[in-house]
């Protein structure tokens, strides 16, 4: 789309264009989450996590709790949480 075409859009056309862009982003995010869940399920320990990962587990969420996600990754890879005090 050229600059003149863009600036010539009506408000309604702009909203439609933005909606179409958001659908594309959502589809790309889902495809990525699907691949990530497949990879995670190949290394998942069924004794620790009986339920397989789903794409929704990896989709971006508004104001996503990154700390929770980091804790999940640490646990998945048997990492050590350096925040925990050593007794």
PDB file of N, CA, C and O in Angstrom:
ATOM      1  N   UNK A   1       0.846  -1.159   0.000  1.00  0.00           N
ATOM      2  CA  UNK A   1       0.000   0.000   0.000  1.00  0.00           C
ATOM      3  C   UNK A   1       0.903   1.237   0.000  1.00  0.00           C
ATOM      4  O   UNK A   1       1.829   1.350   0.803  1.00  0.00           O
ATOM      5  N   UNK A   2       0.622   2.126  -0.885  1.00  0.00           N
ATOM      6  CA  UNK A   2       1.425   3.343  -0.978  1.00  0.00           C
ATOM      7  C   UNK A   2       1.023   4.322   0.126  1.00  0.00           C
ATOM      8  O   UNK A   2      -0.023   4.177   0.758  1.00  0.00           O
ATOM      9  N   UNK A   3       1.871   5.309   0.337  1.00  0.00           N
ATOM     10  CA  UNK A   3       1.566   6.333   1.338  1.00  0.00           C
ATOM     11  C   UNK A   3       0.272   7.062   1.007  1.00  0.00           C
ATOM     12  O   UNK A   3      -0.545   7.330   1.888  1.00  0.00           O
ATOM     13  N   UNK A   4       0.095   7.378  -0.257  1.00  0.00           N
ATOM     14  CA  UNK A   4      -1.116   8.115  -0.639  1.00  0.00           C
ATOM     15  C   UNK A   4      -2.361   7.252  -0.442  1.00  0.00           C
ATOM     16  O   UNK A   4      -3.411   7.758  -0.046  1.00  0.00           O
ATOM     17  N   UNK A   5      -2.248   5.954  -0.717  1.00  0.00           N
ATOM     18  CA  UNK A   5      -3.380   5.058  -0.461  1.00  0.00           C
ATOM     19  C   UNK A   5      -3.691   4.988   1.030  1.00  0.00           C
ATOM     20  O   UNK A   5      -4.851   5.015   1.439  1.00  0.00           O
ATOM     21  N   UNK A   6      -2.622   4.896   1.840  1.00  0.00           N
ATOM     22  CA  UNK A   6      -2.823   4.810   3.284  1.00  0.00           C
ATOM     23  C   UNK A   6      -3.505   6.066   3.817  1.00  0.00           C
ATOM     24  O   UNK A   6      -4.501   5.980   4.536  1.00  0.00           O
ATOM     25  N   UNK A   7      -2.971   7.224   3.465  1.00  0.00           N
ATOM     26  CA  UNK A   7      -3.529   8.472   3.976  1.00  0.00           C
ATOM     27  C   UNK A   7      -4.895   8.776   3.387  1.00  0.00           C
ATOM     28  O   UNK A   7      -5.613   9.636   3.897  1.00  0.00           O
ATOM     29  N   UNK A   8      -5.258   8.086   2.325  1.00  0.00           N
ATOM     30  CA  UNK A   8      -6.584   8.271   1.734  1.00  0.00           C
ATOM     31  C   UNK A   8      -7.647   7.364   2.327  1.00  0.00           C
ATOM     32  O   UNK A   8      -8.811   7.440   1.933  1.00  0.00           O
ATOM     33  N   UNK A   9      -7.270   6.509   3.264  1.00  0.00           N
ATOM     34  CA  UNK A   9      -8.234   5.595   3.879  1.00  0.00           C
ATOM     35  C   UNK A   9      -9.238   6.349   4.737  1.00  0.00           C
ATOM     36  O   UNK A   9      -8.902   7.323   5.412  1.00  0.00           O
ATOM     37  N   UNK A  10     -10.473   5.876   4.694  1.00  0.00           N
ATOM     38  CA  UNK A  10     -11.468   6.404   5.622  1.00  0.00           C
ATOM     39  C   UNK A  10     -11.234   5.746   6.983  1.00  0.00           C
ATOM     40  O   UNK A  10     -10.501   4.761   7.073  1.00  0.00           O
ATOM     41  N   UNK A  11     -11.831   6.266   8.013  1.00  0.00           N
ATOM     42  CA  UNK A  11     -11.693   5.687   9.359  1.00  0.00           C
ATOM     43  C   UNK A  11     -12.171   4.240   9.352  1.00  0.00           C
ATOM     44  O   UNK A  11     -11.545   3.378   9.969  1.00  0.00           O
ATOM     45  N   UNK A  12     -13.263   3.971   8.667  1.00  0.00           N
ATOM     46  CA  UNK A  12     -13.810   2.618   8.591  1.00  0.00           C
ATOM     47  C   UNK A  12     -12.834   1.669   7.908  1.00  0.00           C
ATOM     48  O   UNK A  12     -12.624   0.549   8.373  1.00  0.00           O
ATOM     49  N   UNK A  13     -12.231   2.121   6.794  1.00  0.00           N
ATOM     50  CA  UNK A  13     -11.259   1.286   6.083  1.00  0.00           C
ATOM     51  C   UNK A  13     -10.013   1.046   6.928  1.00  0.00           C
ATOM     52  O   UNK A  13      -9.431  -0.038   6.891  1.00  0.00           O
ATOM     53  N   UNK A  14      -9.602   2.070   7.695  1.00  0.00           N
ATOM     54  CA  UNK A  14      -8.443   1.914   8.557  1.00  0.00           C
ATOM     55  C   UNK A  14      -8.706   0.865   9.638  1.00  0.00           C
ATOM     56  O   UNK A  14      -7.848   0.028   9.918  1.00  0.00           O
ATOM     57  N   UNK A  15      -9.885   0.911  10.240  1.00  0.00           N
ATOM     58  CA  UNK A  15     -10.247  -0.073  11.273  1.00  0.00           C
ATOM     59  C   UNK A  15     -10.265  -1.473  10.671  1.00  0.00           C
ATOM     60  O   UNK A  15      -9.773  -2.417  11.289  1.00  0.00           O
ATOM     61  N   UNK A  16     -10.819  -1.616   9.485  1.00  0.00           N
ATOM     62  CA  UNK A  16     -10.832  -2.926   8.816  1.00  0.00           C
ATOM     63  C   UNK A  16      -9.414  -3.423   8.558  1.00  0.00           C
ATOM     64  O   UNK A  16      -9.120  -4.603   8.747  1.00  0.00           O
ATOM     65  N   UNK A  17      -8.542  -2.523   8.126  1.00  0.00           N
ATOM     66  CA  UNK A  17      -7.146  -2.883   7.864  1.00  0.00           C
ATOM     67  C   UNK A  17      -6.454  -3.319   9.156  1.00  0.00           C
ATOM     68  O   UNK A  17      -5.712  -4.301   9.163  1.00  0.00           O
ATOM     69  N   UNK A  18      -6.693  -2.601  10.234  1.00  0.00           N
ATOM     70  CA  UNK A  18      -6.107  -2.954  11.528  1.00  0.00           C
ATOM     71  C   UNK A  18      -6.632  -4.299  12.025  1.00  0.00           C
ATOM     72  O   UNK A  18      -5.868  -5.104  12.559  1.00  0.00           O
ATOM     73  N   UNK A  19      -7.925  -4.545  11.855  1.00  0.00           N
ATOM     74  CA  UNK A  19      -8.507  -5.833  12.269  1.00  0.00           C
ATOM     75  C   UNK A  19      -7.884  -6.987  11.499  1.00  0.00           C
ATOM     76  O   UNK A  19      -7.582  -8.037  12.065  1.00  0.00           O
ATOM     77  N   UNK A  20      -7.698  -6.777  10.210  1.00  0.00           N
ATOM     78  CA  UNK A  20      -7.077  -7.814   9.375  1.00  0.00           C
ATOM     79  C   UNK A  20      -5.634  -8.066   9.819  1.00  0.00           C
ATOM     80  O   UNK A  20      -5.180  -9.210   9.838  1.00  0.00           O
ATOM     81  N   UNK A  21      -4.924  -7.013  10.173  1.00  0.00           N
ATOM     82  CA  UNK A  21      -3.554  -7.145  10.661  1.00  0.00           C
ATOM     83  C   UNK A  21      -3.531  -7.906  11.993  1.00  0.00           C
ATOM     84  O   UNK A  21      -2.675  -8.769  12.190  1.00  0.00           O
ATOM     85  N   UNK A  22      -4.447  -7.601  12.896  1.00  0.00           N
ATOM     86  CA  UNK A  22      -4.516  -8.292  14.189  1.00  0.00           C
ATOM     87  C   UNK A  22      -4.814  -9.781  14.018  1.00  0.00           C
ATOM     88  O   UNK A  22      -4.273 -10.611  14.748  1.00  0.00           O
ATOM     89  N   UNK A  23      -5.670 -10.117  13.060  1.00  0.00           N
ATOM     90  CA  UNK A  23      -5.960 -11.528  12.779  1.00  0.00           C
ATOM     91  C   UNK A  23      -4.692 -12.230  12.288  1.00  0.00           C
ATOM     92  O   UNK A  23      -4.418 -13.366  12.673  1.00  0.00           O
ATOM     93  N   UNK A  24      -3.933 -11.556  11.448  1.00  0.00           N
ATOM     94  CA  UNK A  24      -2.678 -12.131  10.943  1.00  0.00           C
ATOM     95  C   UNK A  24      -1.694 -12.360  12.087  1.00  0.00           C
ATOM     96  O   UNK A  24      -1.058 -13.412  12.158  1.00  0.00           O
ATOM     97  N   UNK A  25      -1.566 -11.387  12.977  1.00  0.00           N
ATOM     98  CA  UNK A  25      -0.664 -11.522  14.128  1.00  0.00           C
ATOM     99  C   UNK A  25      -1.123 -12.675  15.020  1.00  0.00           C
ATOM    100  O   UNK A  25      -0.301 -13.481  15.454  1.00  0.00           O
ATOM    101  N   UNK A  26      -2.420 -12.764  15.298  1.00  0.00           N
ATOM    102  CA  UNK A  26      -2.958 -13.851  16.128  1.00  0.00           C
ATOM    103  C   UNK A  26      -2.673 -15.212  15.504  1.00  0.00           C
ATOM    104  O   UNK A  26      -2.312 -16.157  16.205  1.00  0.00           O
ATOM    105  N   UNK A  27      -2.834 -15.310  14.195  1.00  0.00           N
ATOM    106  CA  UNK A  27      -2.575 -16.575  13.503  1.00  0.00           C
ATOM    107  C   UNK A  27      -1.088 -16.941  13.589  1.00  0.00           C
ATOM    108  O   UNK A  27      -0.746 -18.101  13.819  1.00  0.00           O
ATOM    109  N   UNK A  28      -0.218 -15.963  13.407  1.00  0.00           N
ATOM    110  CA  UNK A  28       1.221 -16.212  13.526  1.00  0.00           C
ATOM    111  C   UNK A  28       1.590 -16.625  14.950  1.00  0.00           C
ATOM    112  O   UNK A  28       2.395 -17.535  15.149  1.00  0.00           O
ATOM    113  N   UNK A  29       1.000 -15.957  15.935  1.00  0.00           N
ATOM    114  CA  UNK A  29       1.267 -16.319  17.333  1.00  0.00           C
ATOM    115  C   UNK A  29       0.804 -17.744  17.620  1.00  0.00           C
ATOM    116  O   UNK A  29       1.498 -18.490  18.311  1.00  0.00           O
ATOM    117  N   UNK A  30      -0.360 -18.130  17.098  1.00  0.00           N
ATOM    118  CA  UNK A  30      -0.865 -19.482  17.335  1.00  0.00           C
ATOM    119  C   UNK A  30       0.060 -20.517  16.681  1.00  0.00           C
ATOM    120  O   UNK A  30       0.379 -21.538  17.288  1.00  0.00           O
ATOM    121  N   UNK A  31       0.483 -20.252  15.458  1.00  0.00           N
ATOM    122  CA  UNK A  31       1.384 -21.189  14.778  1.00  0.00           C
ATOM    123  C   UNK A  31       2.685 -21.366  15.566  1.00  0.00           C
ATOM    124  O   UNK A  31       3.188 -22.480  15.706  1.00  0.00           O
ATOM    125  N   UNK A  32       3.214 -20.271  16.070  1.00  0.00           N
ATOM    126  CA  UNK A  32       4.436 -20.343  16.880  1.00  0.00           C
ATOM    127  C   UNK A  32       4.181 -21.117  18.161  1.00  0.00           C
ATOM    128  O   UNK A  32       4.990 -21.963  18.543  1.00  0.00           O
ATOM    129  N   UNK A  33       3.063 -20.840  18.834  1.00  0.00           N
ATOM    130  CA  UNK A  33       2.721 -21.539  20.077  1.00  0.00           C
ATOM    131  C   UNK A  33       2.522 -23.029  19.832  1.00  0.00           C
ATOM    132  O   UNK A  33       2.861 -23.845  20.690  1.00  0.00           O
ATOM    133  N   UNK A  34       1.985 -23.390  18.690  1.00  0.00           N
ATOM    134  CA  UNK A  34       1.787 -24.796  18.344  1.00  0.00           C
ATOM    135  C   UNK A  34       3.134 -25.520  18.228  1.00  0.00           C
ATOM    136  O   UNK A  34       3.295 -26.634  18.727  1.00  0.00           O
ATOM    137  N   UNK A  35       4.084 -24.881  17.572  1.00  0.00           N
ATOM    138  CA  UNK A  35       5.421 -25.473  17.425  1.00  0.00           C
ATOM    139  C   UNK A  35       6.105 -25.578  18.788  1.00  0.00           C
ATOM    140  O   UNK A  35       6.708 -26.602  19.108  1.00  0.00           O
ATOM    141  N   UNK A  36       6.009 -24.523  19.583  1.00  0.00           N
ATOM    142  CA  UNK A  36       6.634 -24.543  20.911  1.00  0.00           C
ATOM    143  C   UNK A  36       6.030 -25.641  21.774  1.00  0.00           C
ATOM    144  O   UNK A  36       6.760 -26.356  22.460  1.00  0.00           O
ATOM    145  N   UNK A  37       4.706 -25.787  21.752  1.00  0.00           N
ATOM    146  CA  UNK A  37       4.072 -26.828  22.580  1.00  0.00           C
ATOM    147  C   UNK A  37       4.506 -28.218  22.123  1.00  0.00           C
ATOM    148  O   UNK A  37       4.691 -29.111  22.951  1.00  0.00           O
ATOM    149  N   UNK A  38       4.668 -28.408  20.827  1.00  0.00           N
ATOM    150  CA  UNK A  38       5.129 -29.710  20.330  1.00  0.00           C
ATOM    151  C   UNK A  38       6.549 -30.000  20.824  1.00  0.00           C
ATOM    152  O   UNK A  38       6.851 -31.121  21.232  1.00  0.00           O
ATOM    153  N   UNK A  39       7.404 -28.998  20.787  1.00  0.00           N
ATOM    154  CA  UNK A  39       8.778 -29.179  21.266  1.00  0.00           C
ATOM    155  C   UNK A  39       8.785 -29.461  22.766  1.00  0.00           C
ATOM    156  O   UNK A  39       9.465 -30.382  23.220  1.00  0.00           O
ATOM    157  N   UNK A  40       8.052 -28.693  23.519  1.00  0.00           N
ATOM    158  CA  UNK A  40       8.012 -28.898  24.973  1.00  0.00           C
ATOM    159  C   UNK A  40       7.472 -30.277  25.318  1.00  0.00           C
ATOM    160  O   UNK A  40       7.942 -30.904  26.268  1.00  0.00           O
ATOM    161  N   UNK A  41       6.498 -30.755  24.567  1.00  0.00           N
ATOM    162  CA  UNK A  41       5.933 -32.071  24.866  1.00  0.00           C
ATOM    163  C   UNK A  41       6.905 -33.208  24.575  1.00  0.00           C
ATOM    164  O   UNK A  41       6.754 -34.305  25.112  1.00  0.00           O
ATOM    165  N   UNK A  42       7.904 -32.955  23.726  1.00  0.00           N
ATOM    166  CA  UNK A  42       8.888 -34.007  23.472  1.00  0.00           C
ATOM    167  C   UNK A  42       9.859 -34.177  24.634  1.00  0.00           C
ATOM    168  O   UNK A  42      10.436 -35.250  24.809  1.00  0.00           O
ATOM    169  N   UNK A  43      10.043 -33.113  25.435  1.00  0.00           N
ATOM    170  CA  UNK A  43      10.960 -33.196  26.580  1.00  0.00           C
ATOM    171  C   UNK A  43      10.219 -33.211  27.920  1.00  0.00           C
ATOM    172  O   UNK A  43      10.847 -33.210  28.979  1.00  0.00           O
ATOM    173  N   UNK A  44       8.898 -33.226  27.873  1.00  0.00           N
ATOM    174  CA  UNK A  44       8.085 -33.191  29.091  1.00  0.00           C
ATOM    175  C   UNK A  44       8.213 -34.507  29.851  1.00  0.00           C
ATOM    176  O   UNK A  44       8.144 -35.587  29.264  1.00  0.00           O
ATOM    177  N   UNK A  45       8.395 -34.402  31.133  1.00  0.00           N
ATOM    178  CA  UNK A  45       8.443 -35.582  31.999  1.00  0.00           C
ATOM    179  C   UNK A  45       7.020 -35.847  32.479  1.00  0.00           C
ATOM    180  O   UNK A  45       6.488 -35.079  33.280  1.00  0.00           O
ATOM    181  N   UNK A  46       6.384 -36.944  31.991  1.00  0.00           N
ATOM    182  CA  UNK A  46       4.990 -37.219  32.363  1.00  0.00           C
ATOM    183  C   UNK A  46       4.789 -37.405  33.864  1.00  0.00           C
ATOM    184  O   UNK A  46       3.675 -37.252  34.364  1.00  0.00           O
ATOM    185  N   UNK A  47       5.853 -37.733  34.580  1.00  0.00           N
ATOM    186  CA  UNK A  47       5.728 -37.891  36.031  1.00  0.00           C
ATOM    187  C   UNK A  47       5.592 -36.526  36.713  1.00  0.00           C
ATOM    188  O   UNK A  47       4.900 -36.393  37.722  1.00  0.00           O
ATOM    189  N   UNK A  48       6.257 -35.525  36.152  1.00  0.00           N
ATOM    190  CA  UNK A  48       6.183 -34.180  36.724  1.00  0.00           C
ATOM    191  C   UNK A  48       4.980 -33.396  36.197  1.00  0.00           C
ATOM    192  O   UNK A  48       4.356 -32.629  36.930  1.00  0.00           O
ATOM    193  N   UNK A  49       4.669 -33.597  34.938  1.00  0.00           N
ATOM    194  CA  UNK A  49       3.549 -32.878  34.323  1.00  0.00           C
ATOM    195  C   UNK A  49       2.775 -33.862  33.467  1.00  0.00           C
ATOM    196  O   UNK A  49       3.144 -34.151  32.329  1.00  0.00           O
ATOM    197  N   UNK A  50       1.688 -34.373  34.042  1.00  0.00           N
ATOM    198  CA  UNK A  50       0.935 -35.421  33.342  1.00  0.00           C
ATOM    199  C   UNK A  50       0.162 -34.874  32.142  1.00  0.00           C
ATOM    200  O   UNK A  50      -0.017 -35.578  31.148  1.00  0.00           O
ATOM    201  N   UNK A  51      -0.292 -33.640  32.226  1.00  0.00           N
ATOM    202  CA  UNK A  51      -1.074 -33.053  31.137  1.00  0.00           C
ATOM    203  C   UNK A  51      -0.129 -32.429  30.103  1.00  0.00           C
ATOM    204  O   UNK A  51       0.732 -31.626  30.461  1.00  0.00           O
ATOM    205  N   UNK A  52      -0.283 -32.789  28.835  1.00  0.00           N
ATOM    206  CA  UNK A  52       0.586 -32.208  27.798  1.00  0.00           C
ATOM    207  C   UNK A  52       0.372 -30.696  27.675  1.00  0.00           C
ATOM    208  O   UNK A  52      -0.702 -30.178  27.980  1.00  0.00           O
ATOM    209  N   UNK A  53       1.406 -30.014  27.226  1.00  0.00           N
ATOM    210  CA  UNK A  53       1.283 -28.586  26.953  1.00  0.00           C
ATOM    211  C   UNK A  53       0.381 -28.382  25.747  1.00  0.00           C
ATOM    212  O   UNK A  53       0.330 -29.215  24.843  1.00  0.00           O
ATOM    213  N   UNK A  54      -0.324 -27.269  25.749  1.00  0.00           N
ATOM    214  CA  UNK A  54      -1.189 -26.896  24.634  1.00  0.00           C
ATOM    215  C   UNK A  54      -0.712 -25.552  24.092  1.00  0.00           C
ATOM    216  O   UNK A  54      -0.042 -24.801  24.801  1.00  0.00           O
ATOM    217  N   UNK A  55      -1.053 -25.243  22.841  1.00  0.00           N
ATOM    218  CA  UNK A  55      -0.632 -23.953  22.288  1.00  0.00           C
ATOM    219  C   UNK A  55      -1.061 -22.767  23.156  1.00  0.00           C
ATOM    220  O   UNK A  55      -0.336 -21.777  23.259  1.00  0.00           O
ATOM    221  N   UNK A  56      -2.232 -22.866  23.775  1.00  0.00           N
ATOM    222  CA  UNK A  56      -2.718 -21.736  24.589  1.00  0.00           C
ATOM    223  C   UNK A  56      -1.789 -21.441  25.764  1.00  0.00           C
ATOM    224  O   UNK A  56      -1.786 -20.329  26.292  1.00  0.00           O
ATOM    225  N   UNK A  57      -0.999 -22.438  26.174  1.00  0.00           N
ATOM    226  CA  UNK A  57      -0.052 -22.220  27.271  1.00  0.00           C
ATOM    227  C   UNK A  57       1.064 -21.255  26.877  1.00  0.00           C
ATOM    228  O   UNK A  57       1.738 -20.701  27.746  1.00  0.00           O
ATOM    229  N   UNK A  58       1.263 -21.050  25.582  1.00  0.00           N
ATOM    230  CA  UNK A  58       2.368 -20.230  25.102  1.00  0.00           C
ATOM    231  C   UNK A  58       1.922 -18.995  24.335  1.00  0.00           C
ATOM    232  O   UNK A  58       2.751 -18.252  23.808  1.00  0.00           O
ATOM    233  N   UNK A  59       0.624 -18.776  24.271  1.00  0.00           N
ATOM    234  CA  UNK A  59       0.133 -17.583  23.586  1.00  0.00           C
ATOM    235  C   UNK A  59       0.350 -16.360  24.465  1.00  0.00           C
ATOM    236  O   UNK A  59       0.201 -16.434  25.685  1.00  0.00           O
ATOM    237  N   UNK A  60       0.704 -15.235  23.849  1.00  0.00           N
ATOM    238  CA  UNK A  60       0.891 -14.024  24.653  1.00  0.00           C
ATOM    239  C   UNK A  60      -0.411 -13.643  25.337  1.00  0.00           C
ATOM    240  O   UNK A  60      -1.496 -13.769  24.769  1.00  0.00           O
ATOM    241  N   UNK A  61      -0.277 -13.176  26.563  1.00  0.00           N
ATOM    242  CA  UNK A  61      -1.439 -12.736  27.320  1.00  0.00           C
ATOM    243  C   UNK A  61      -1.239 -11.266  27.675  1.00  0.00           C
ATOM    244  O   UNK A  61      -0.108 -10.810  27.847  1.00  0.00           O
ATOM    245  N   UNK A  62      -2.332 -10.535  27.782  1.00  0.00           N
ATOM    246  CA  UNK A  62      -2.163  -9.142  28.201  1.00  0.00           C
ATOM    247  C   UNK A  62      -1.493  -9.086  29.569  1.00  0.00           C
ATOM    248  O   UNK A  62      -1.898  -9.777  30.504  1.00  0.00           O
ATOM    249  N   UNK A  63      -0.472  -8.258  29.668  1.00  0.00           N
ATOM    250  CA  UNK A  63       0.284  -8.105  30.918  1.00  0.00           C
ATOM    251  C   UNK A  63       0.691  -9.468  31.478  1.00  0.00           C
ATOM    252  O   UNK A  63       0.505  -9.754  32.661  1.00  0.00           O
ATOM    253  N   UNK A  64       1.237 -10.283  30.615  1.00  0.00           N
ATOM    254  CA  UNK A  64       1.628 -11.652  30.977  1.00  0.00           C
ATOM    255  C   UNK A  64       2.601 -11.646  32.142  1.00  0.00           C
ATOM    256  O   UNK A  64       3.513 -10.821  32.210  1.00  0.00           O
ATOM    257  N   UNK A  65       2.393 -12.568  33.043  1.00  0.00           N
ATOM    258  CA  UNK A  65       3.268 -12.686  34.202  1.00  0.00           C
ATOM    259  C   UNK A  65       4.549 -13.402  33.777  1.00  0.00           C
ATOM    260  O   UNK A  65       4.609 -14.631  33.747  1.00  0.00           O
ATOM    261  N   UNK A  66       5.559 -12.619  33.454  1.00  0.00           N
ATOM    262  CA  UNK A  66       6.811 -13.184  32.951  1.00  0.00           C
ATOM    263  C   UNK A  66       7.532 -13.994  34.015  1.00  0.00           C
ATOM    264  O   UNK A  66       8.226 -14.960  33.700  1.00  0.00           O
ATOM    265  N   UNK A  67       7.371 -13.605  35.270  1.00  0.00           N
ATOM    266  CA  UNK A  67       8.007 -14.358  36.348  1.00  0.00           C
ATOM    267  C   UNK A  67       7.453 -15.778  36.408  1.00  0.00           C
ATOM    268  O   UNK A  67       8.204 -16.737  36.588  1.00  0.00           O
ATOM    269  N   UNK A  68       6.144 -15.908  36.258  1.00  0.00           N
ATOM    270  CA  UNK A  68       5.516 -17.235  36.275  1.00  0.00           C
ATOM    271  C   UNK A  68       6.034 -18.081  35.111  1.00  0.00           C
ATOM    272  O   UNK A  68       6.307 -19.269  35.281  1.00  0.00           O
ATOM    273  N   UNK A  69       6.168 -17.480  33.945  1.00  0.00           N
ATOM    274  CA  UNK A  69       6.670 -18.202  32.780  1.00  0.00           C
ATOM    275  C   UNK A  69       8.125 -18.625  33.003  1.00  0.00           C
ATOM    276  O   UNK A  69       8.512 -19.734  32.634  1.00  0.00           O
ATOM    277  N   UNK A  70       8.919 -17.757  33.595  1.00  0.00           N
ATOM    278  CA  UNK A  70      10.316 -18.099  33.874  1.00  0.00           C
ATOM    279  C   UNK A  70      10.400 -19.252  34.873  1.00  0.00           C
ATOM    280  O   UNK A  70      11.253 -20.129  34.742  1.00  0.00           O
ATOM    281  N   UNK A  71       9.517 -19.249  35.868  1.00  0.00           N
ATOM    282  CA  UNK A  71       9.496 -20.342  36.837  1.00  0.00           C
ATOM    283  C   UNK A  71       9.133 -21.662  36.157  1.00  0.00           C
ATOM    284  O   UNK A  71       9.703 -22.705  36.474  1.00  0.00           O
ATOM    285  N   UNK A  72       8.182 -21.612  35.221  1.00  0.00           N
ATOM    286  CA  UNK A  72       7.777 -22.814  34.507  1.00  0.00           C
ATOM    287  C   UNK A  72       8.951 -23.366  33.687  1.00  0.00           C
ATOM    288  O   UNK A  72       9.193 -24.572  33.679  1.00  0.00           O
ATOM    289  N   UNK A  73       9.670 -22.483  33.004  1.00  0.00           N
ATOM    290  CA  UNK A  73      10.811 -22.927  32.198  1.00  0.00           C
ATOM    291  C   UNK A  73      11.920 -23.490  33.081  1.00  0.00           C
ATOM    292  O   UNK A  73      12.552 -24.487  32.731  1.00  0.00           O
ATOM    293  N   UNK A  74      12.153 -22.855  34.218  1.00  0.00           N
ATOM    294  CA  UNK A  74      13.177 -23.336  35.152  1.00  0.00           C
ATOM    295  C   UNK A  74      12.838 -24.736  35.633  1.00  0.00           C
ATOM    296  O   UNK A  74      13.701 -25.612  35.691  1.00  0.00           O
ATOM    297  N   UNK A  75      11.567 -24.940  35.979  1.00  0.00           N
ATOM    298  CA  UNK A  75      11.137 -26.264  36.451  1.00  0.00           C
ATOM    299  C   UNK A  75      11.228 -27.292  35.337  1.00  0.00           C
ATOM    300  O   UNK A  75      11.657 -28.422  35.569  1.00  0.00           O
ATOM    301  N   UNK A  76      10.829 -26.913  34.133  1.00  0.00           N
ATOM    302  CA  UNK A  76      10.840 -27.853  33.014  1.00  0.00           C
ATOM    303  C   UNK A  76      12.245 -28.371  32.741  1.00  0.00           C
ATOM    304  O   UNK A  76      12.428 -29.554  32.453  1.00  0.00           O
ATOM    305  N   UNK A  77      13.224 -27.501  32.830  1.00  0.00           N
ATOM    306  CA  UNK A  77      14.594 -27.894  32.512  1.00  0.00           C
ATOM    307  C   UNK A  77      15.424 -28.212  33.755  1.00  0.00           C
ATOM    308  O   UNK A  77      16.655 -28.189  33.719  1.00  0.00           O
ATOM    309  N   UNK A  78      14.725 -28.508  34.857  1.00  0.00           N
ATOM    310  CA  UNK A  78      15.375 -28.866  36.120  1.00  0.00           C
ATOM    311  C   UNK A  78      16.441 -27.851  36.512  1.00  0.00           C
ATOM    312  O   UNK A  78      17.511 -28.202  37.010  1.00  0.00           O
ATOM    313  N   UNK A  79      16.119 -26.592  36.273  1.00  0.00           N
ATOM    314  CA  UNK A  79      17.040 -25.534  36.639  1.00  0.00           C
ATOM    315  C   UNK A  79      16.940 -25.203  38.121  1.00  0.00           C
ATOM    316  O   UNK A  79      16.085 -25.729  38.833  1.00  0.00           O
ATOM    317  N   UNK A  80      17.813 -24.338  38.564  1.00  0.00           N
ATOM    318  CA  UNK A  80      17.829 -23.930  39.959  1.00  0.00           C
ATOM    319  C   UNK A  80      17.370 -22.474  40.054  1.00  0.00           C
ATOM    320  O   UNK A  80      17.858 -21.609  39.328  1.00  0.00           O
ATOM    321  N   UNK A  81      16.441 -22.224  40.946  1.00  0.00           N
ATOM    322  CA  UNK A  81      15.942 -20.872  41.158  1.00  0.00           C
ATOM    323  C   UNK A  81      16.908 -20.161  42.086  1.00  0.00           C
ATOM    324  O   UNK A  81      16.959 -20.465  43.278  1.00  0.00           O
ATOM    325  N   UNK A  82      17.663 -19.232  41.564  1.00  0.00           N
ATOM    326  CA  UNK A  82      18.680 -18.553  42.364  1.00  0.00           C
ATOM    327  C   UNK A  82      18.073 -17.586  43.378  1.00  0.00           C
ATOM    328  O   UNK A  82      18.790 -17.068  44.235  1.00  0.00           O
ATOM    329  N   UNK A  83      16.762 -17.332  43.298  1.00  0.00           N
ATOM    330  CA  UNK A  83      16.120 -16.455  44.270  1.00  0.00           C
ATOM    331  C   UNK A  83      15.871 -17.164  45.587  1.00  0.00           C
ATOM    332  O   UNK A  83      15.741 -16.517  46.626  1.00  0.00           O
ATOM    333  N   UNK A  84      15.803 -18.497  45.556  1.00  0.00           N
ATOM    334  CA  UNK A  84      15.505 -19.254  46.771  1.00  0.00           C
ATOM    335  C   UNK A  84      16.719 -19.259  47.693  1.00  0.00           C
ATOM    336  O   UNK A  84      17.840 -19.539  47.269  1.00  0.00           O
ATOM    337  N   UNK A  85      16.475 -18.947  48.943  1.00  0.00           N
ATOM    338  CA  UNK A  85      17.555 -18.910  49.934  1.00  0.00           C
ATOM    339  C   UNK A  85      18.009 -20.323  50.255  1.00  0.00           C
ATOM    340  O   UNK A  85      17.200 -21.246  50.343  1.00  0.00           O
ATOM    341  N   UNK A  86      19.312 -20.476  50.428  1.00  0.00           N
ATOM    342  CA  UNK A  86      19.887 -21.773  50.790  1.00  0.00           C
ATOM    343  C   UNK A  86      19.875 -21.866  52.305  1.00  0.00           C
ATOM    344  O   UNK A  86      20.405 -20.990  52.989  1.00  0.00           O
ATOM    345  N   UNK A  87      19.271 -22.928  52.831  1.00  0.00           N
ATOM    346  CA  UNK A  87      19.200 -23.112  54.283  1.00  0.00           C
ATOM    347  C   UNK A  87      20.362 -23.891  54.796  1.00  0.00           C
ATOM    348  O   UNK A  87      20.459 -24.137  55.999  1.00  0.00           O
TER     349      UNK A  87
END
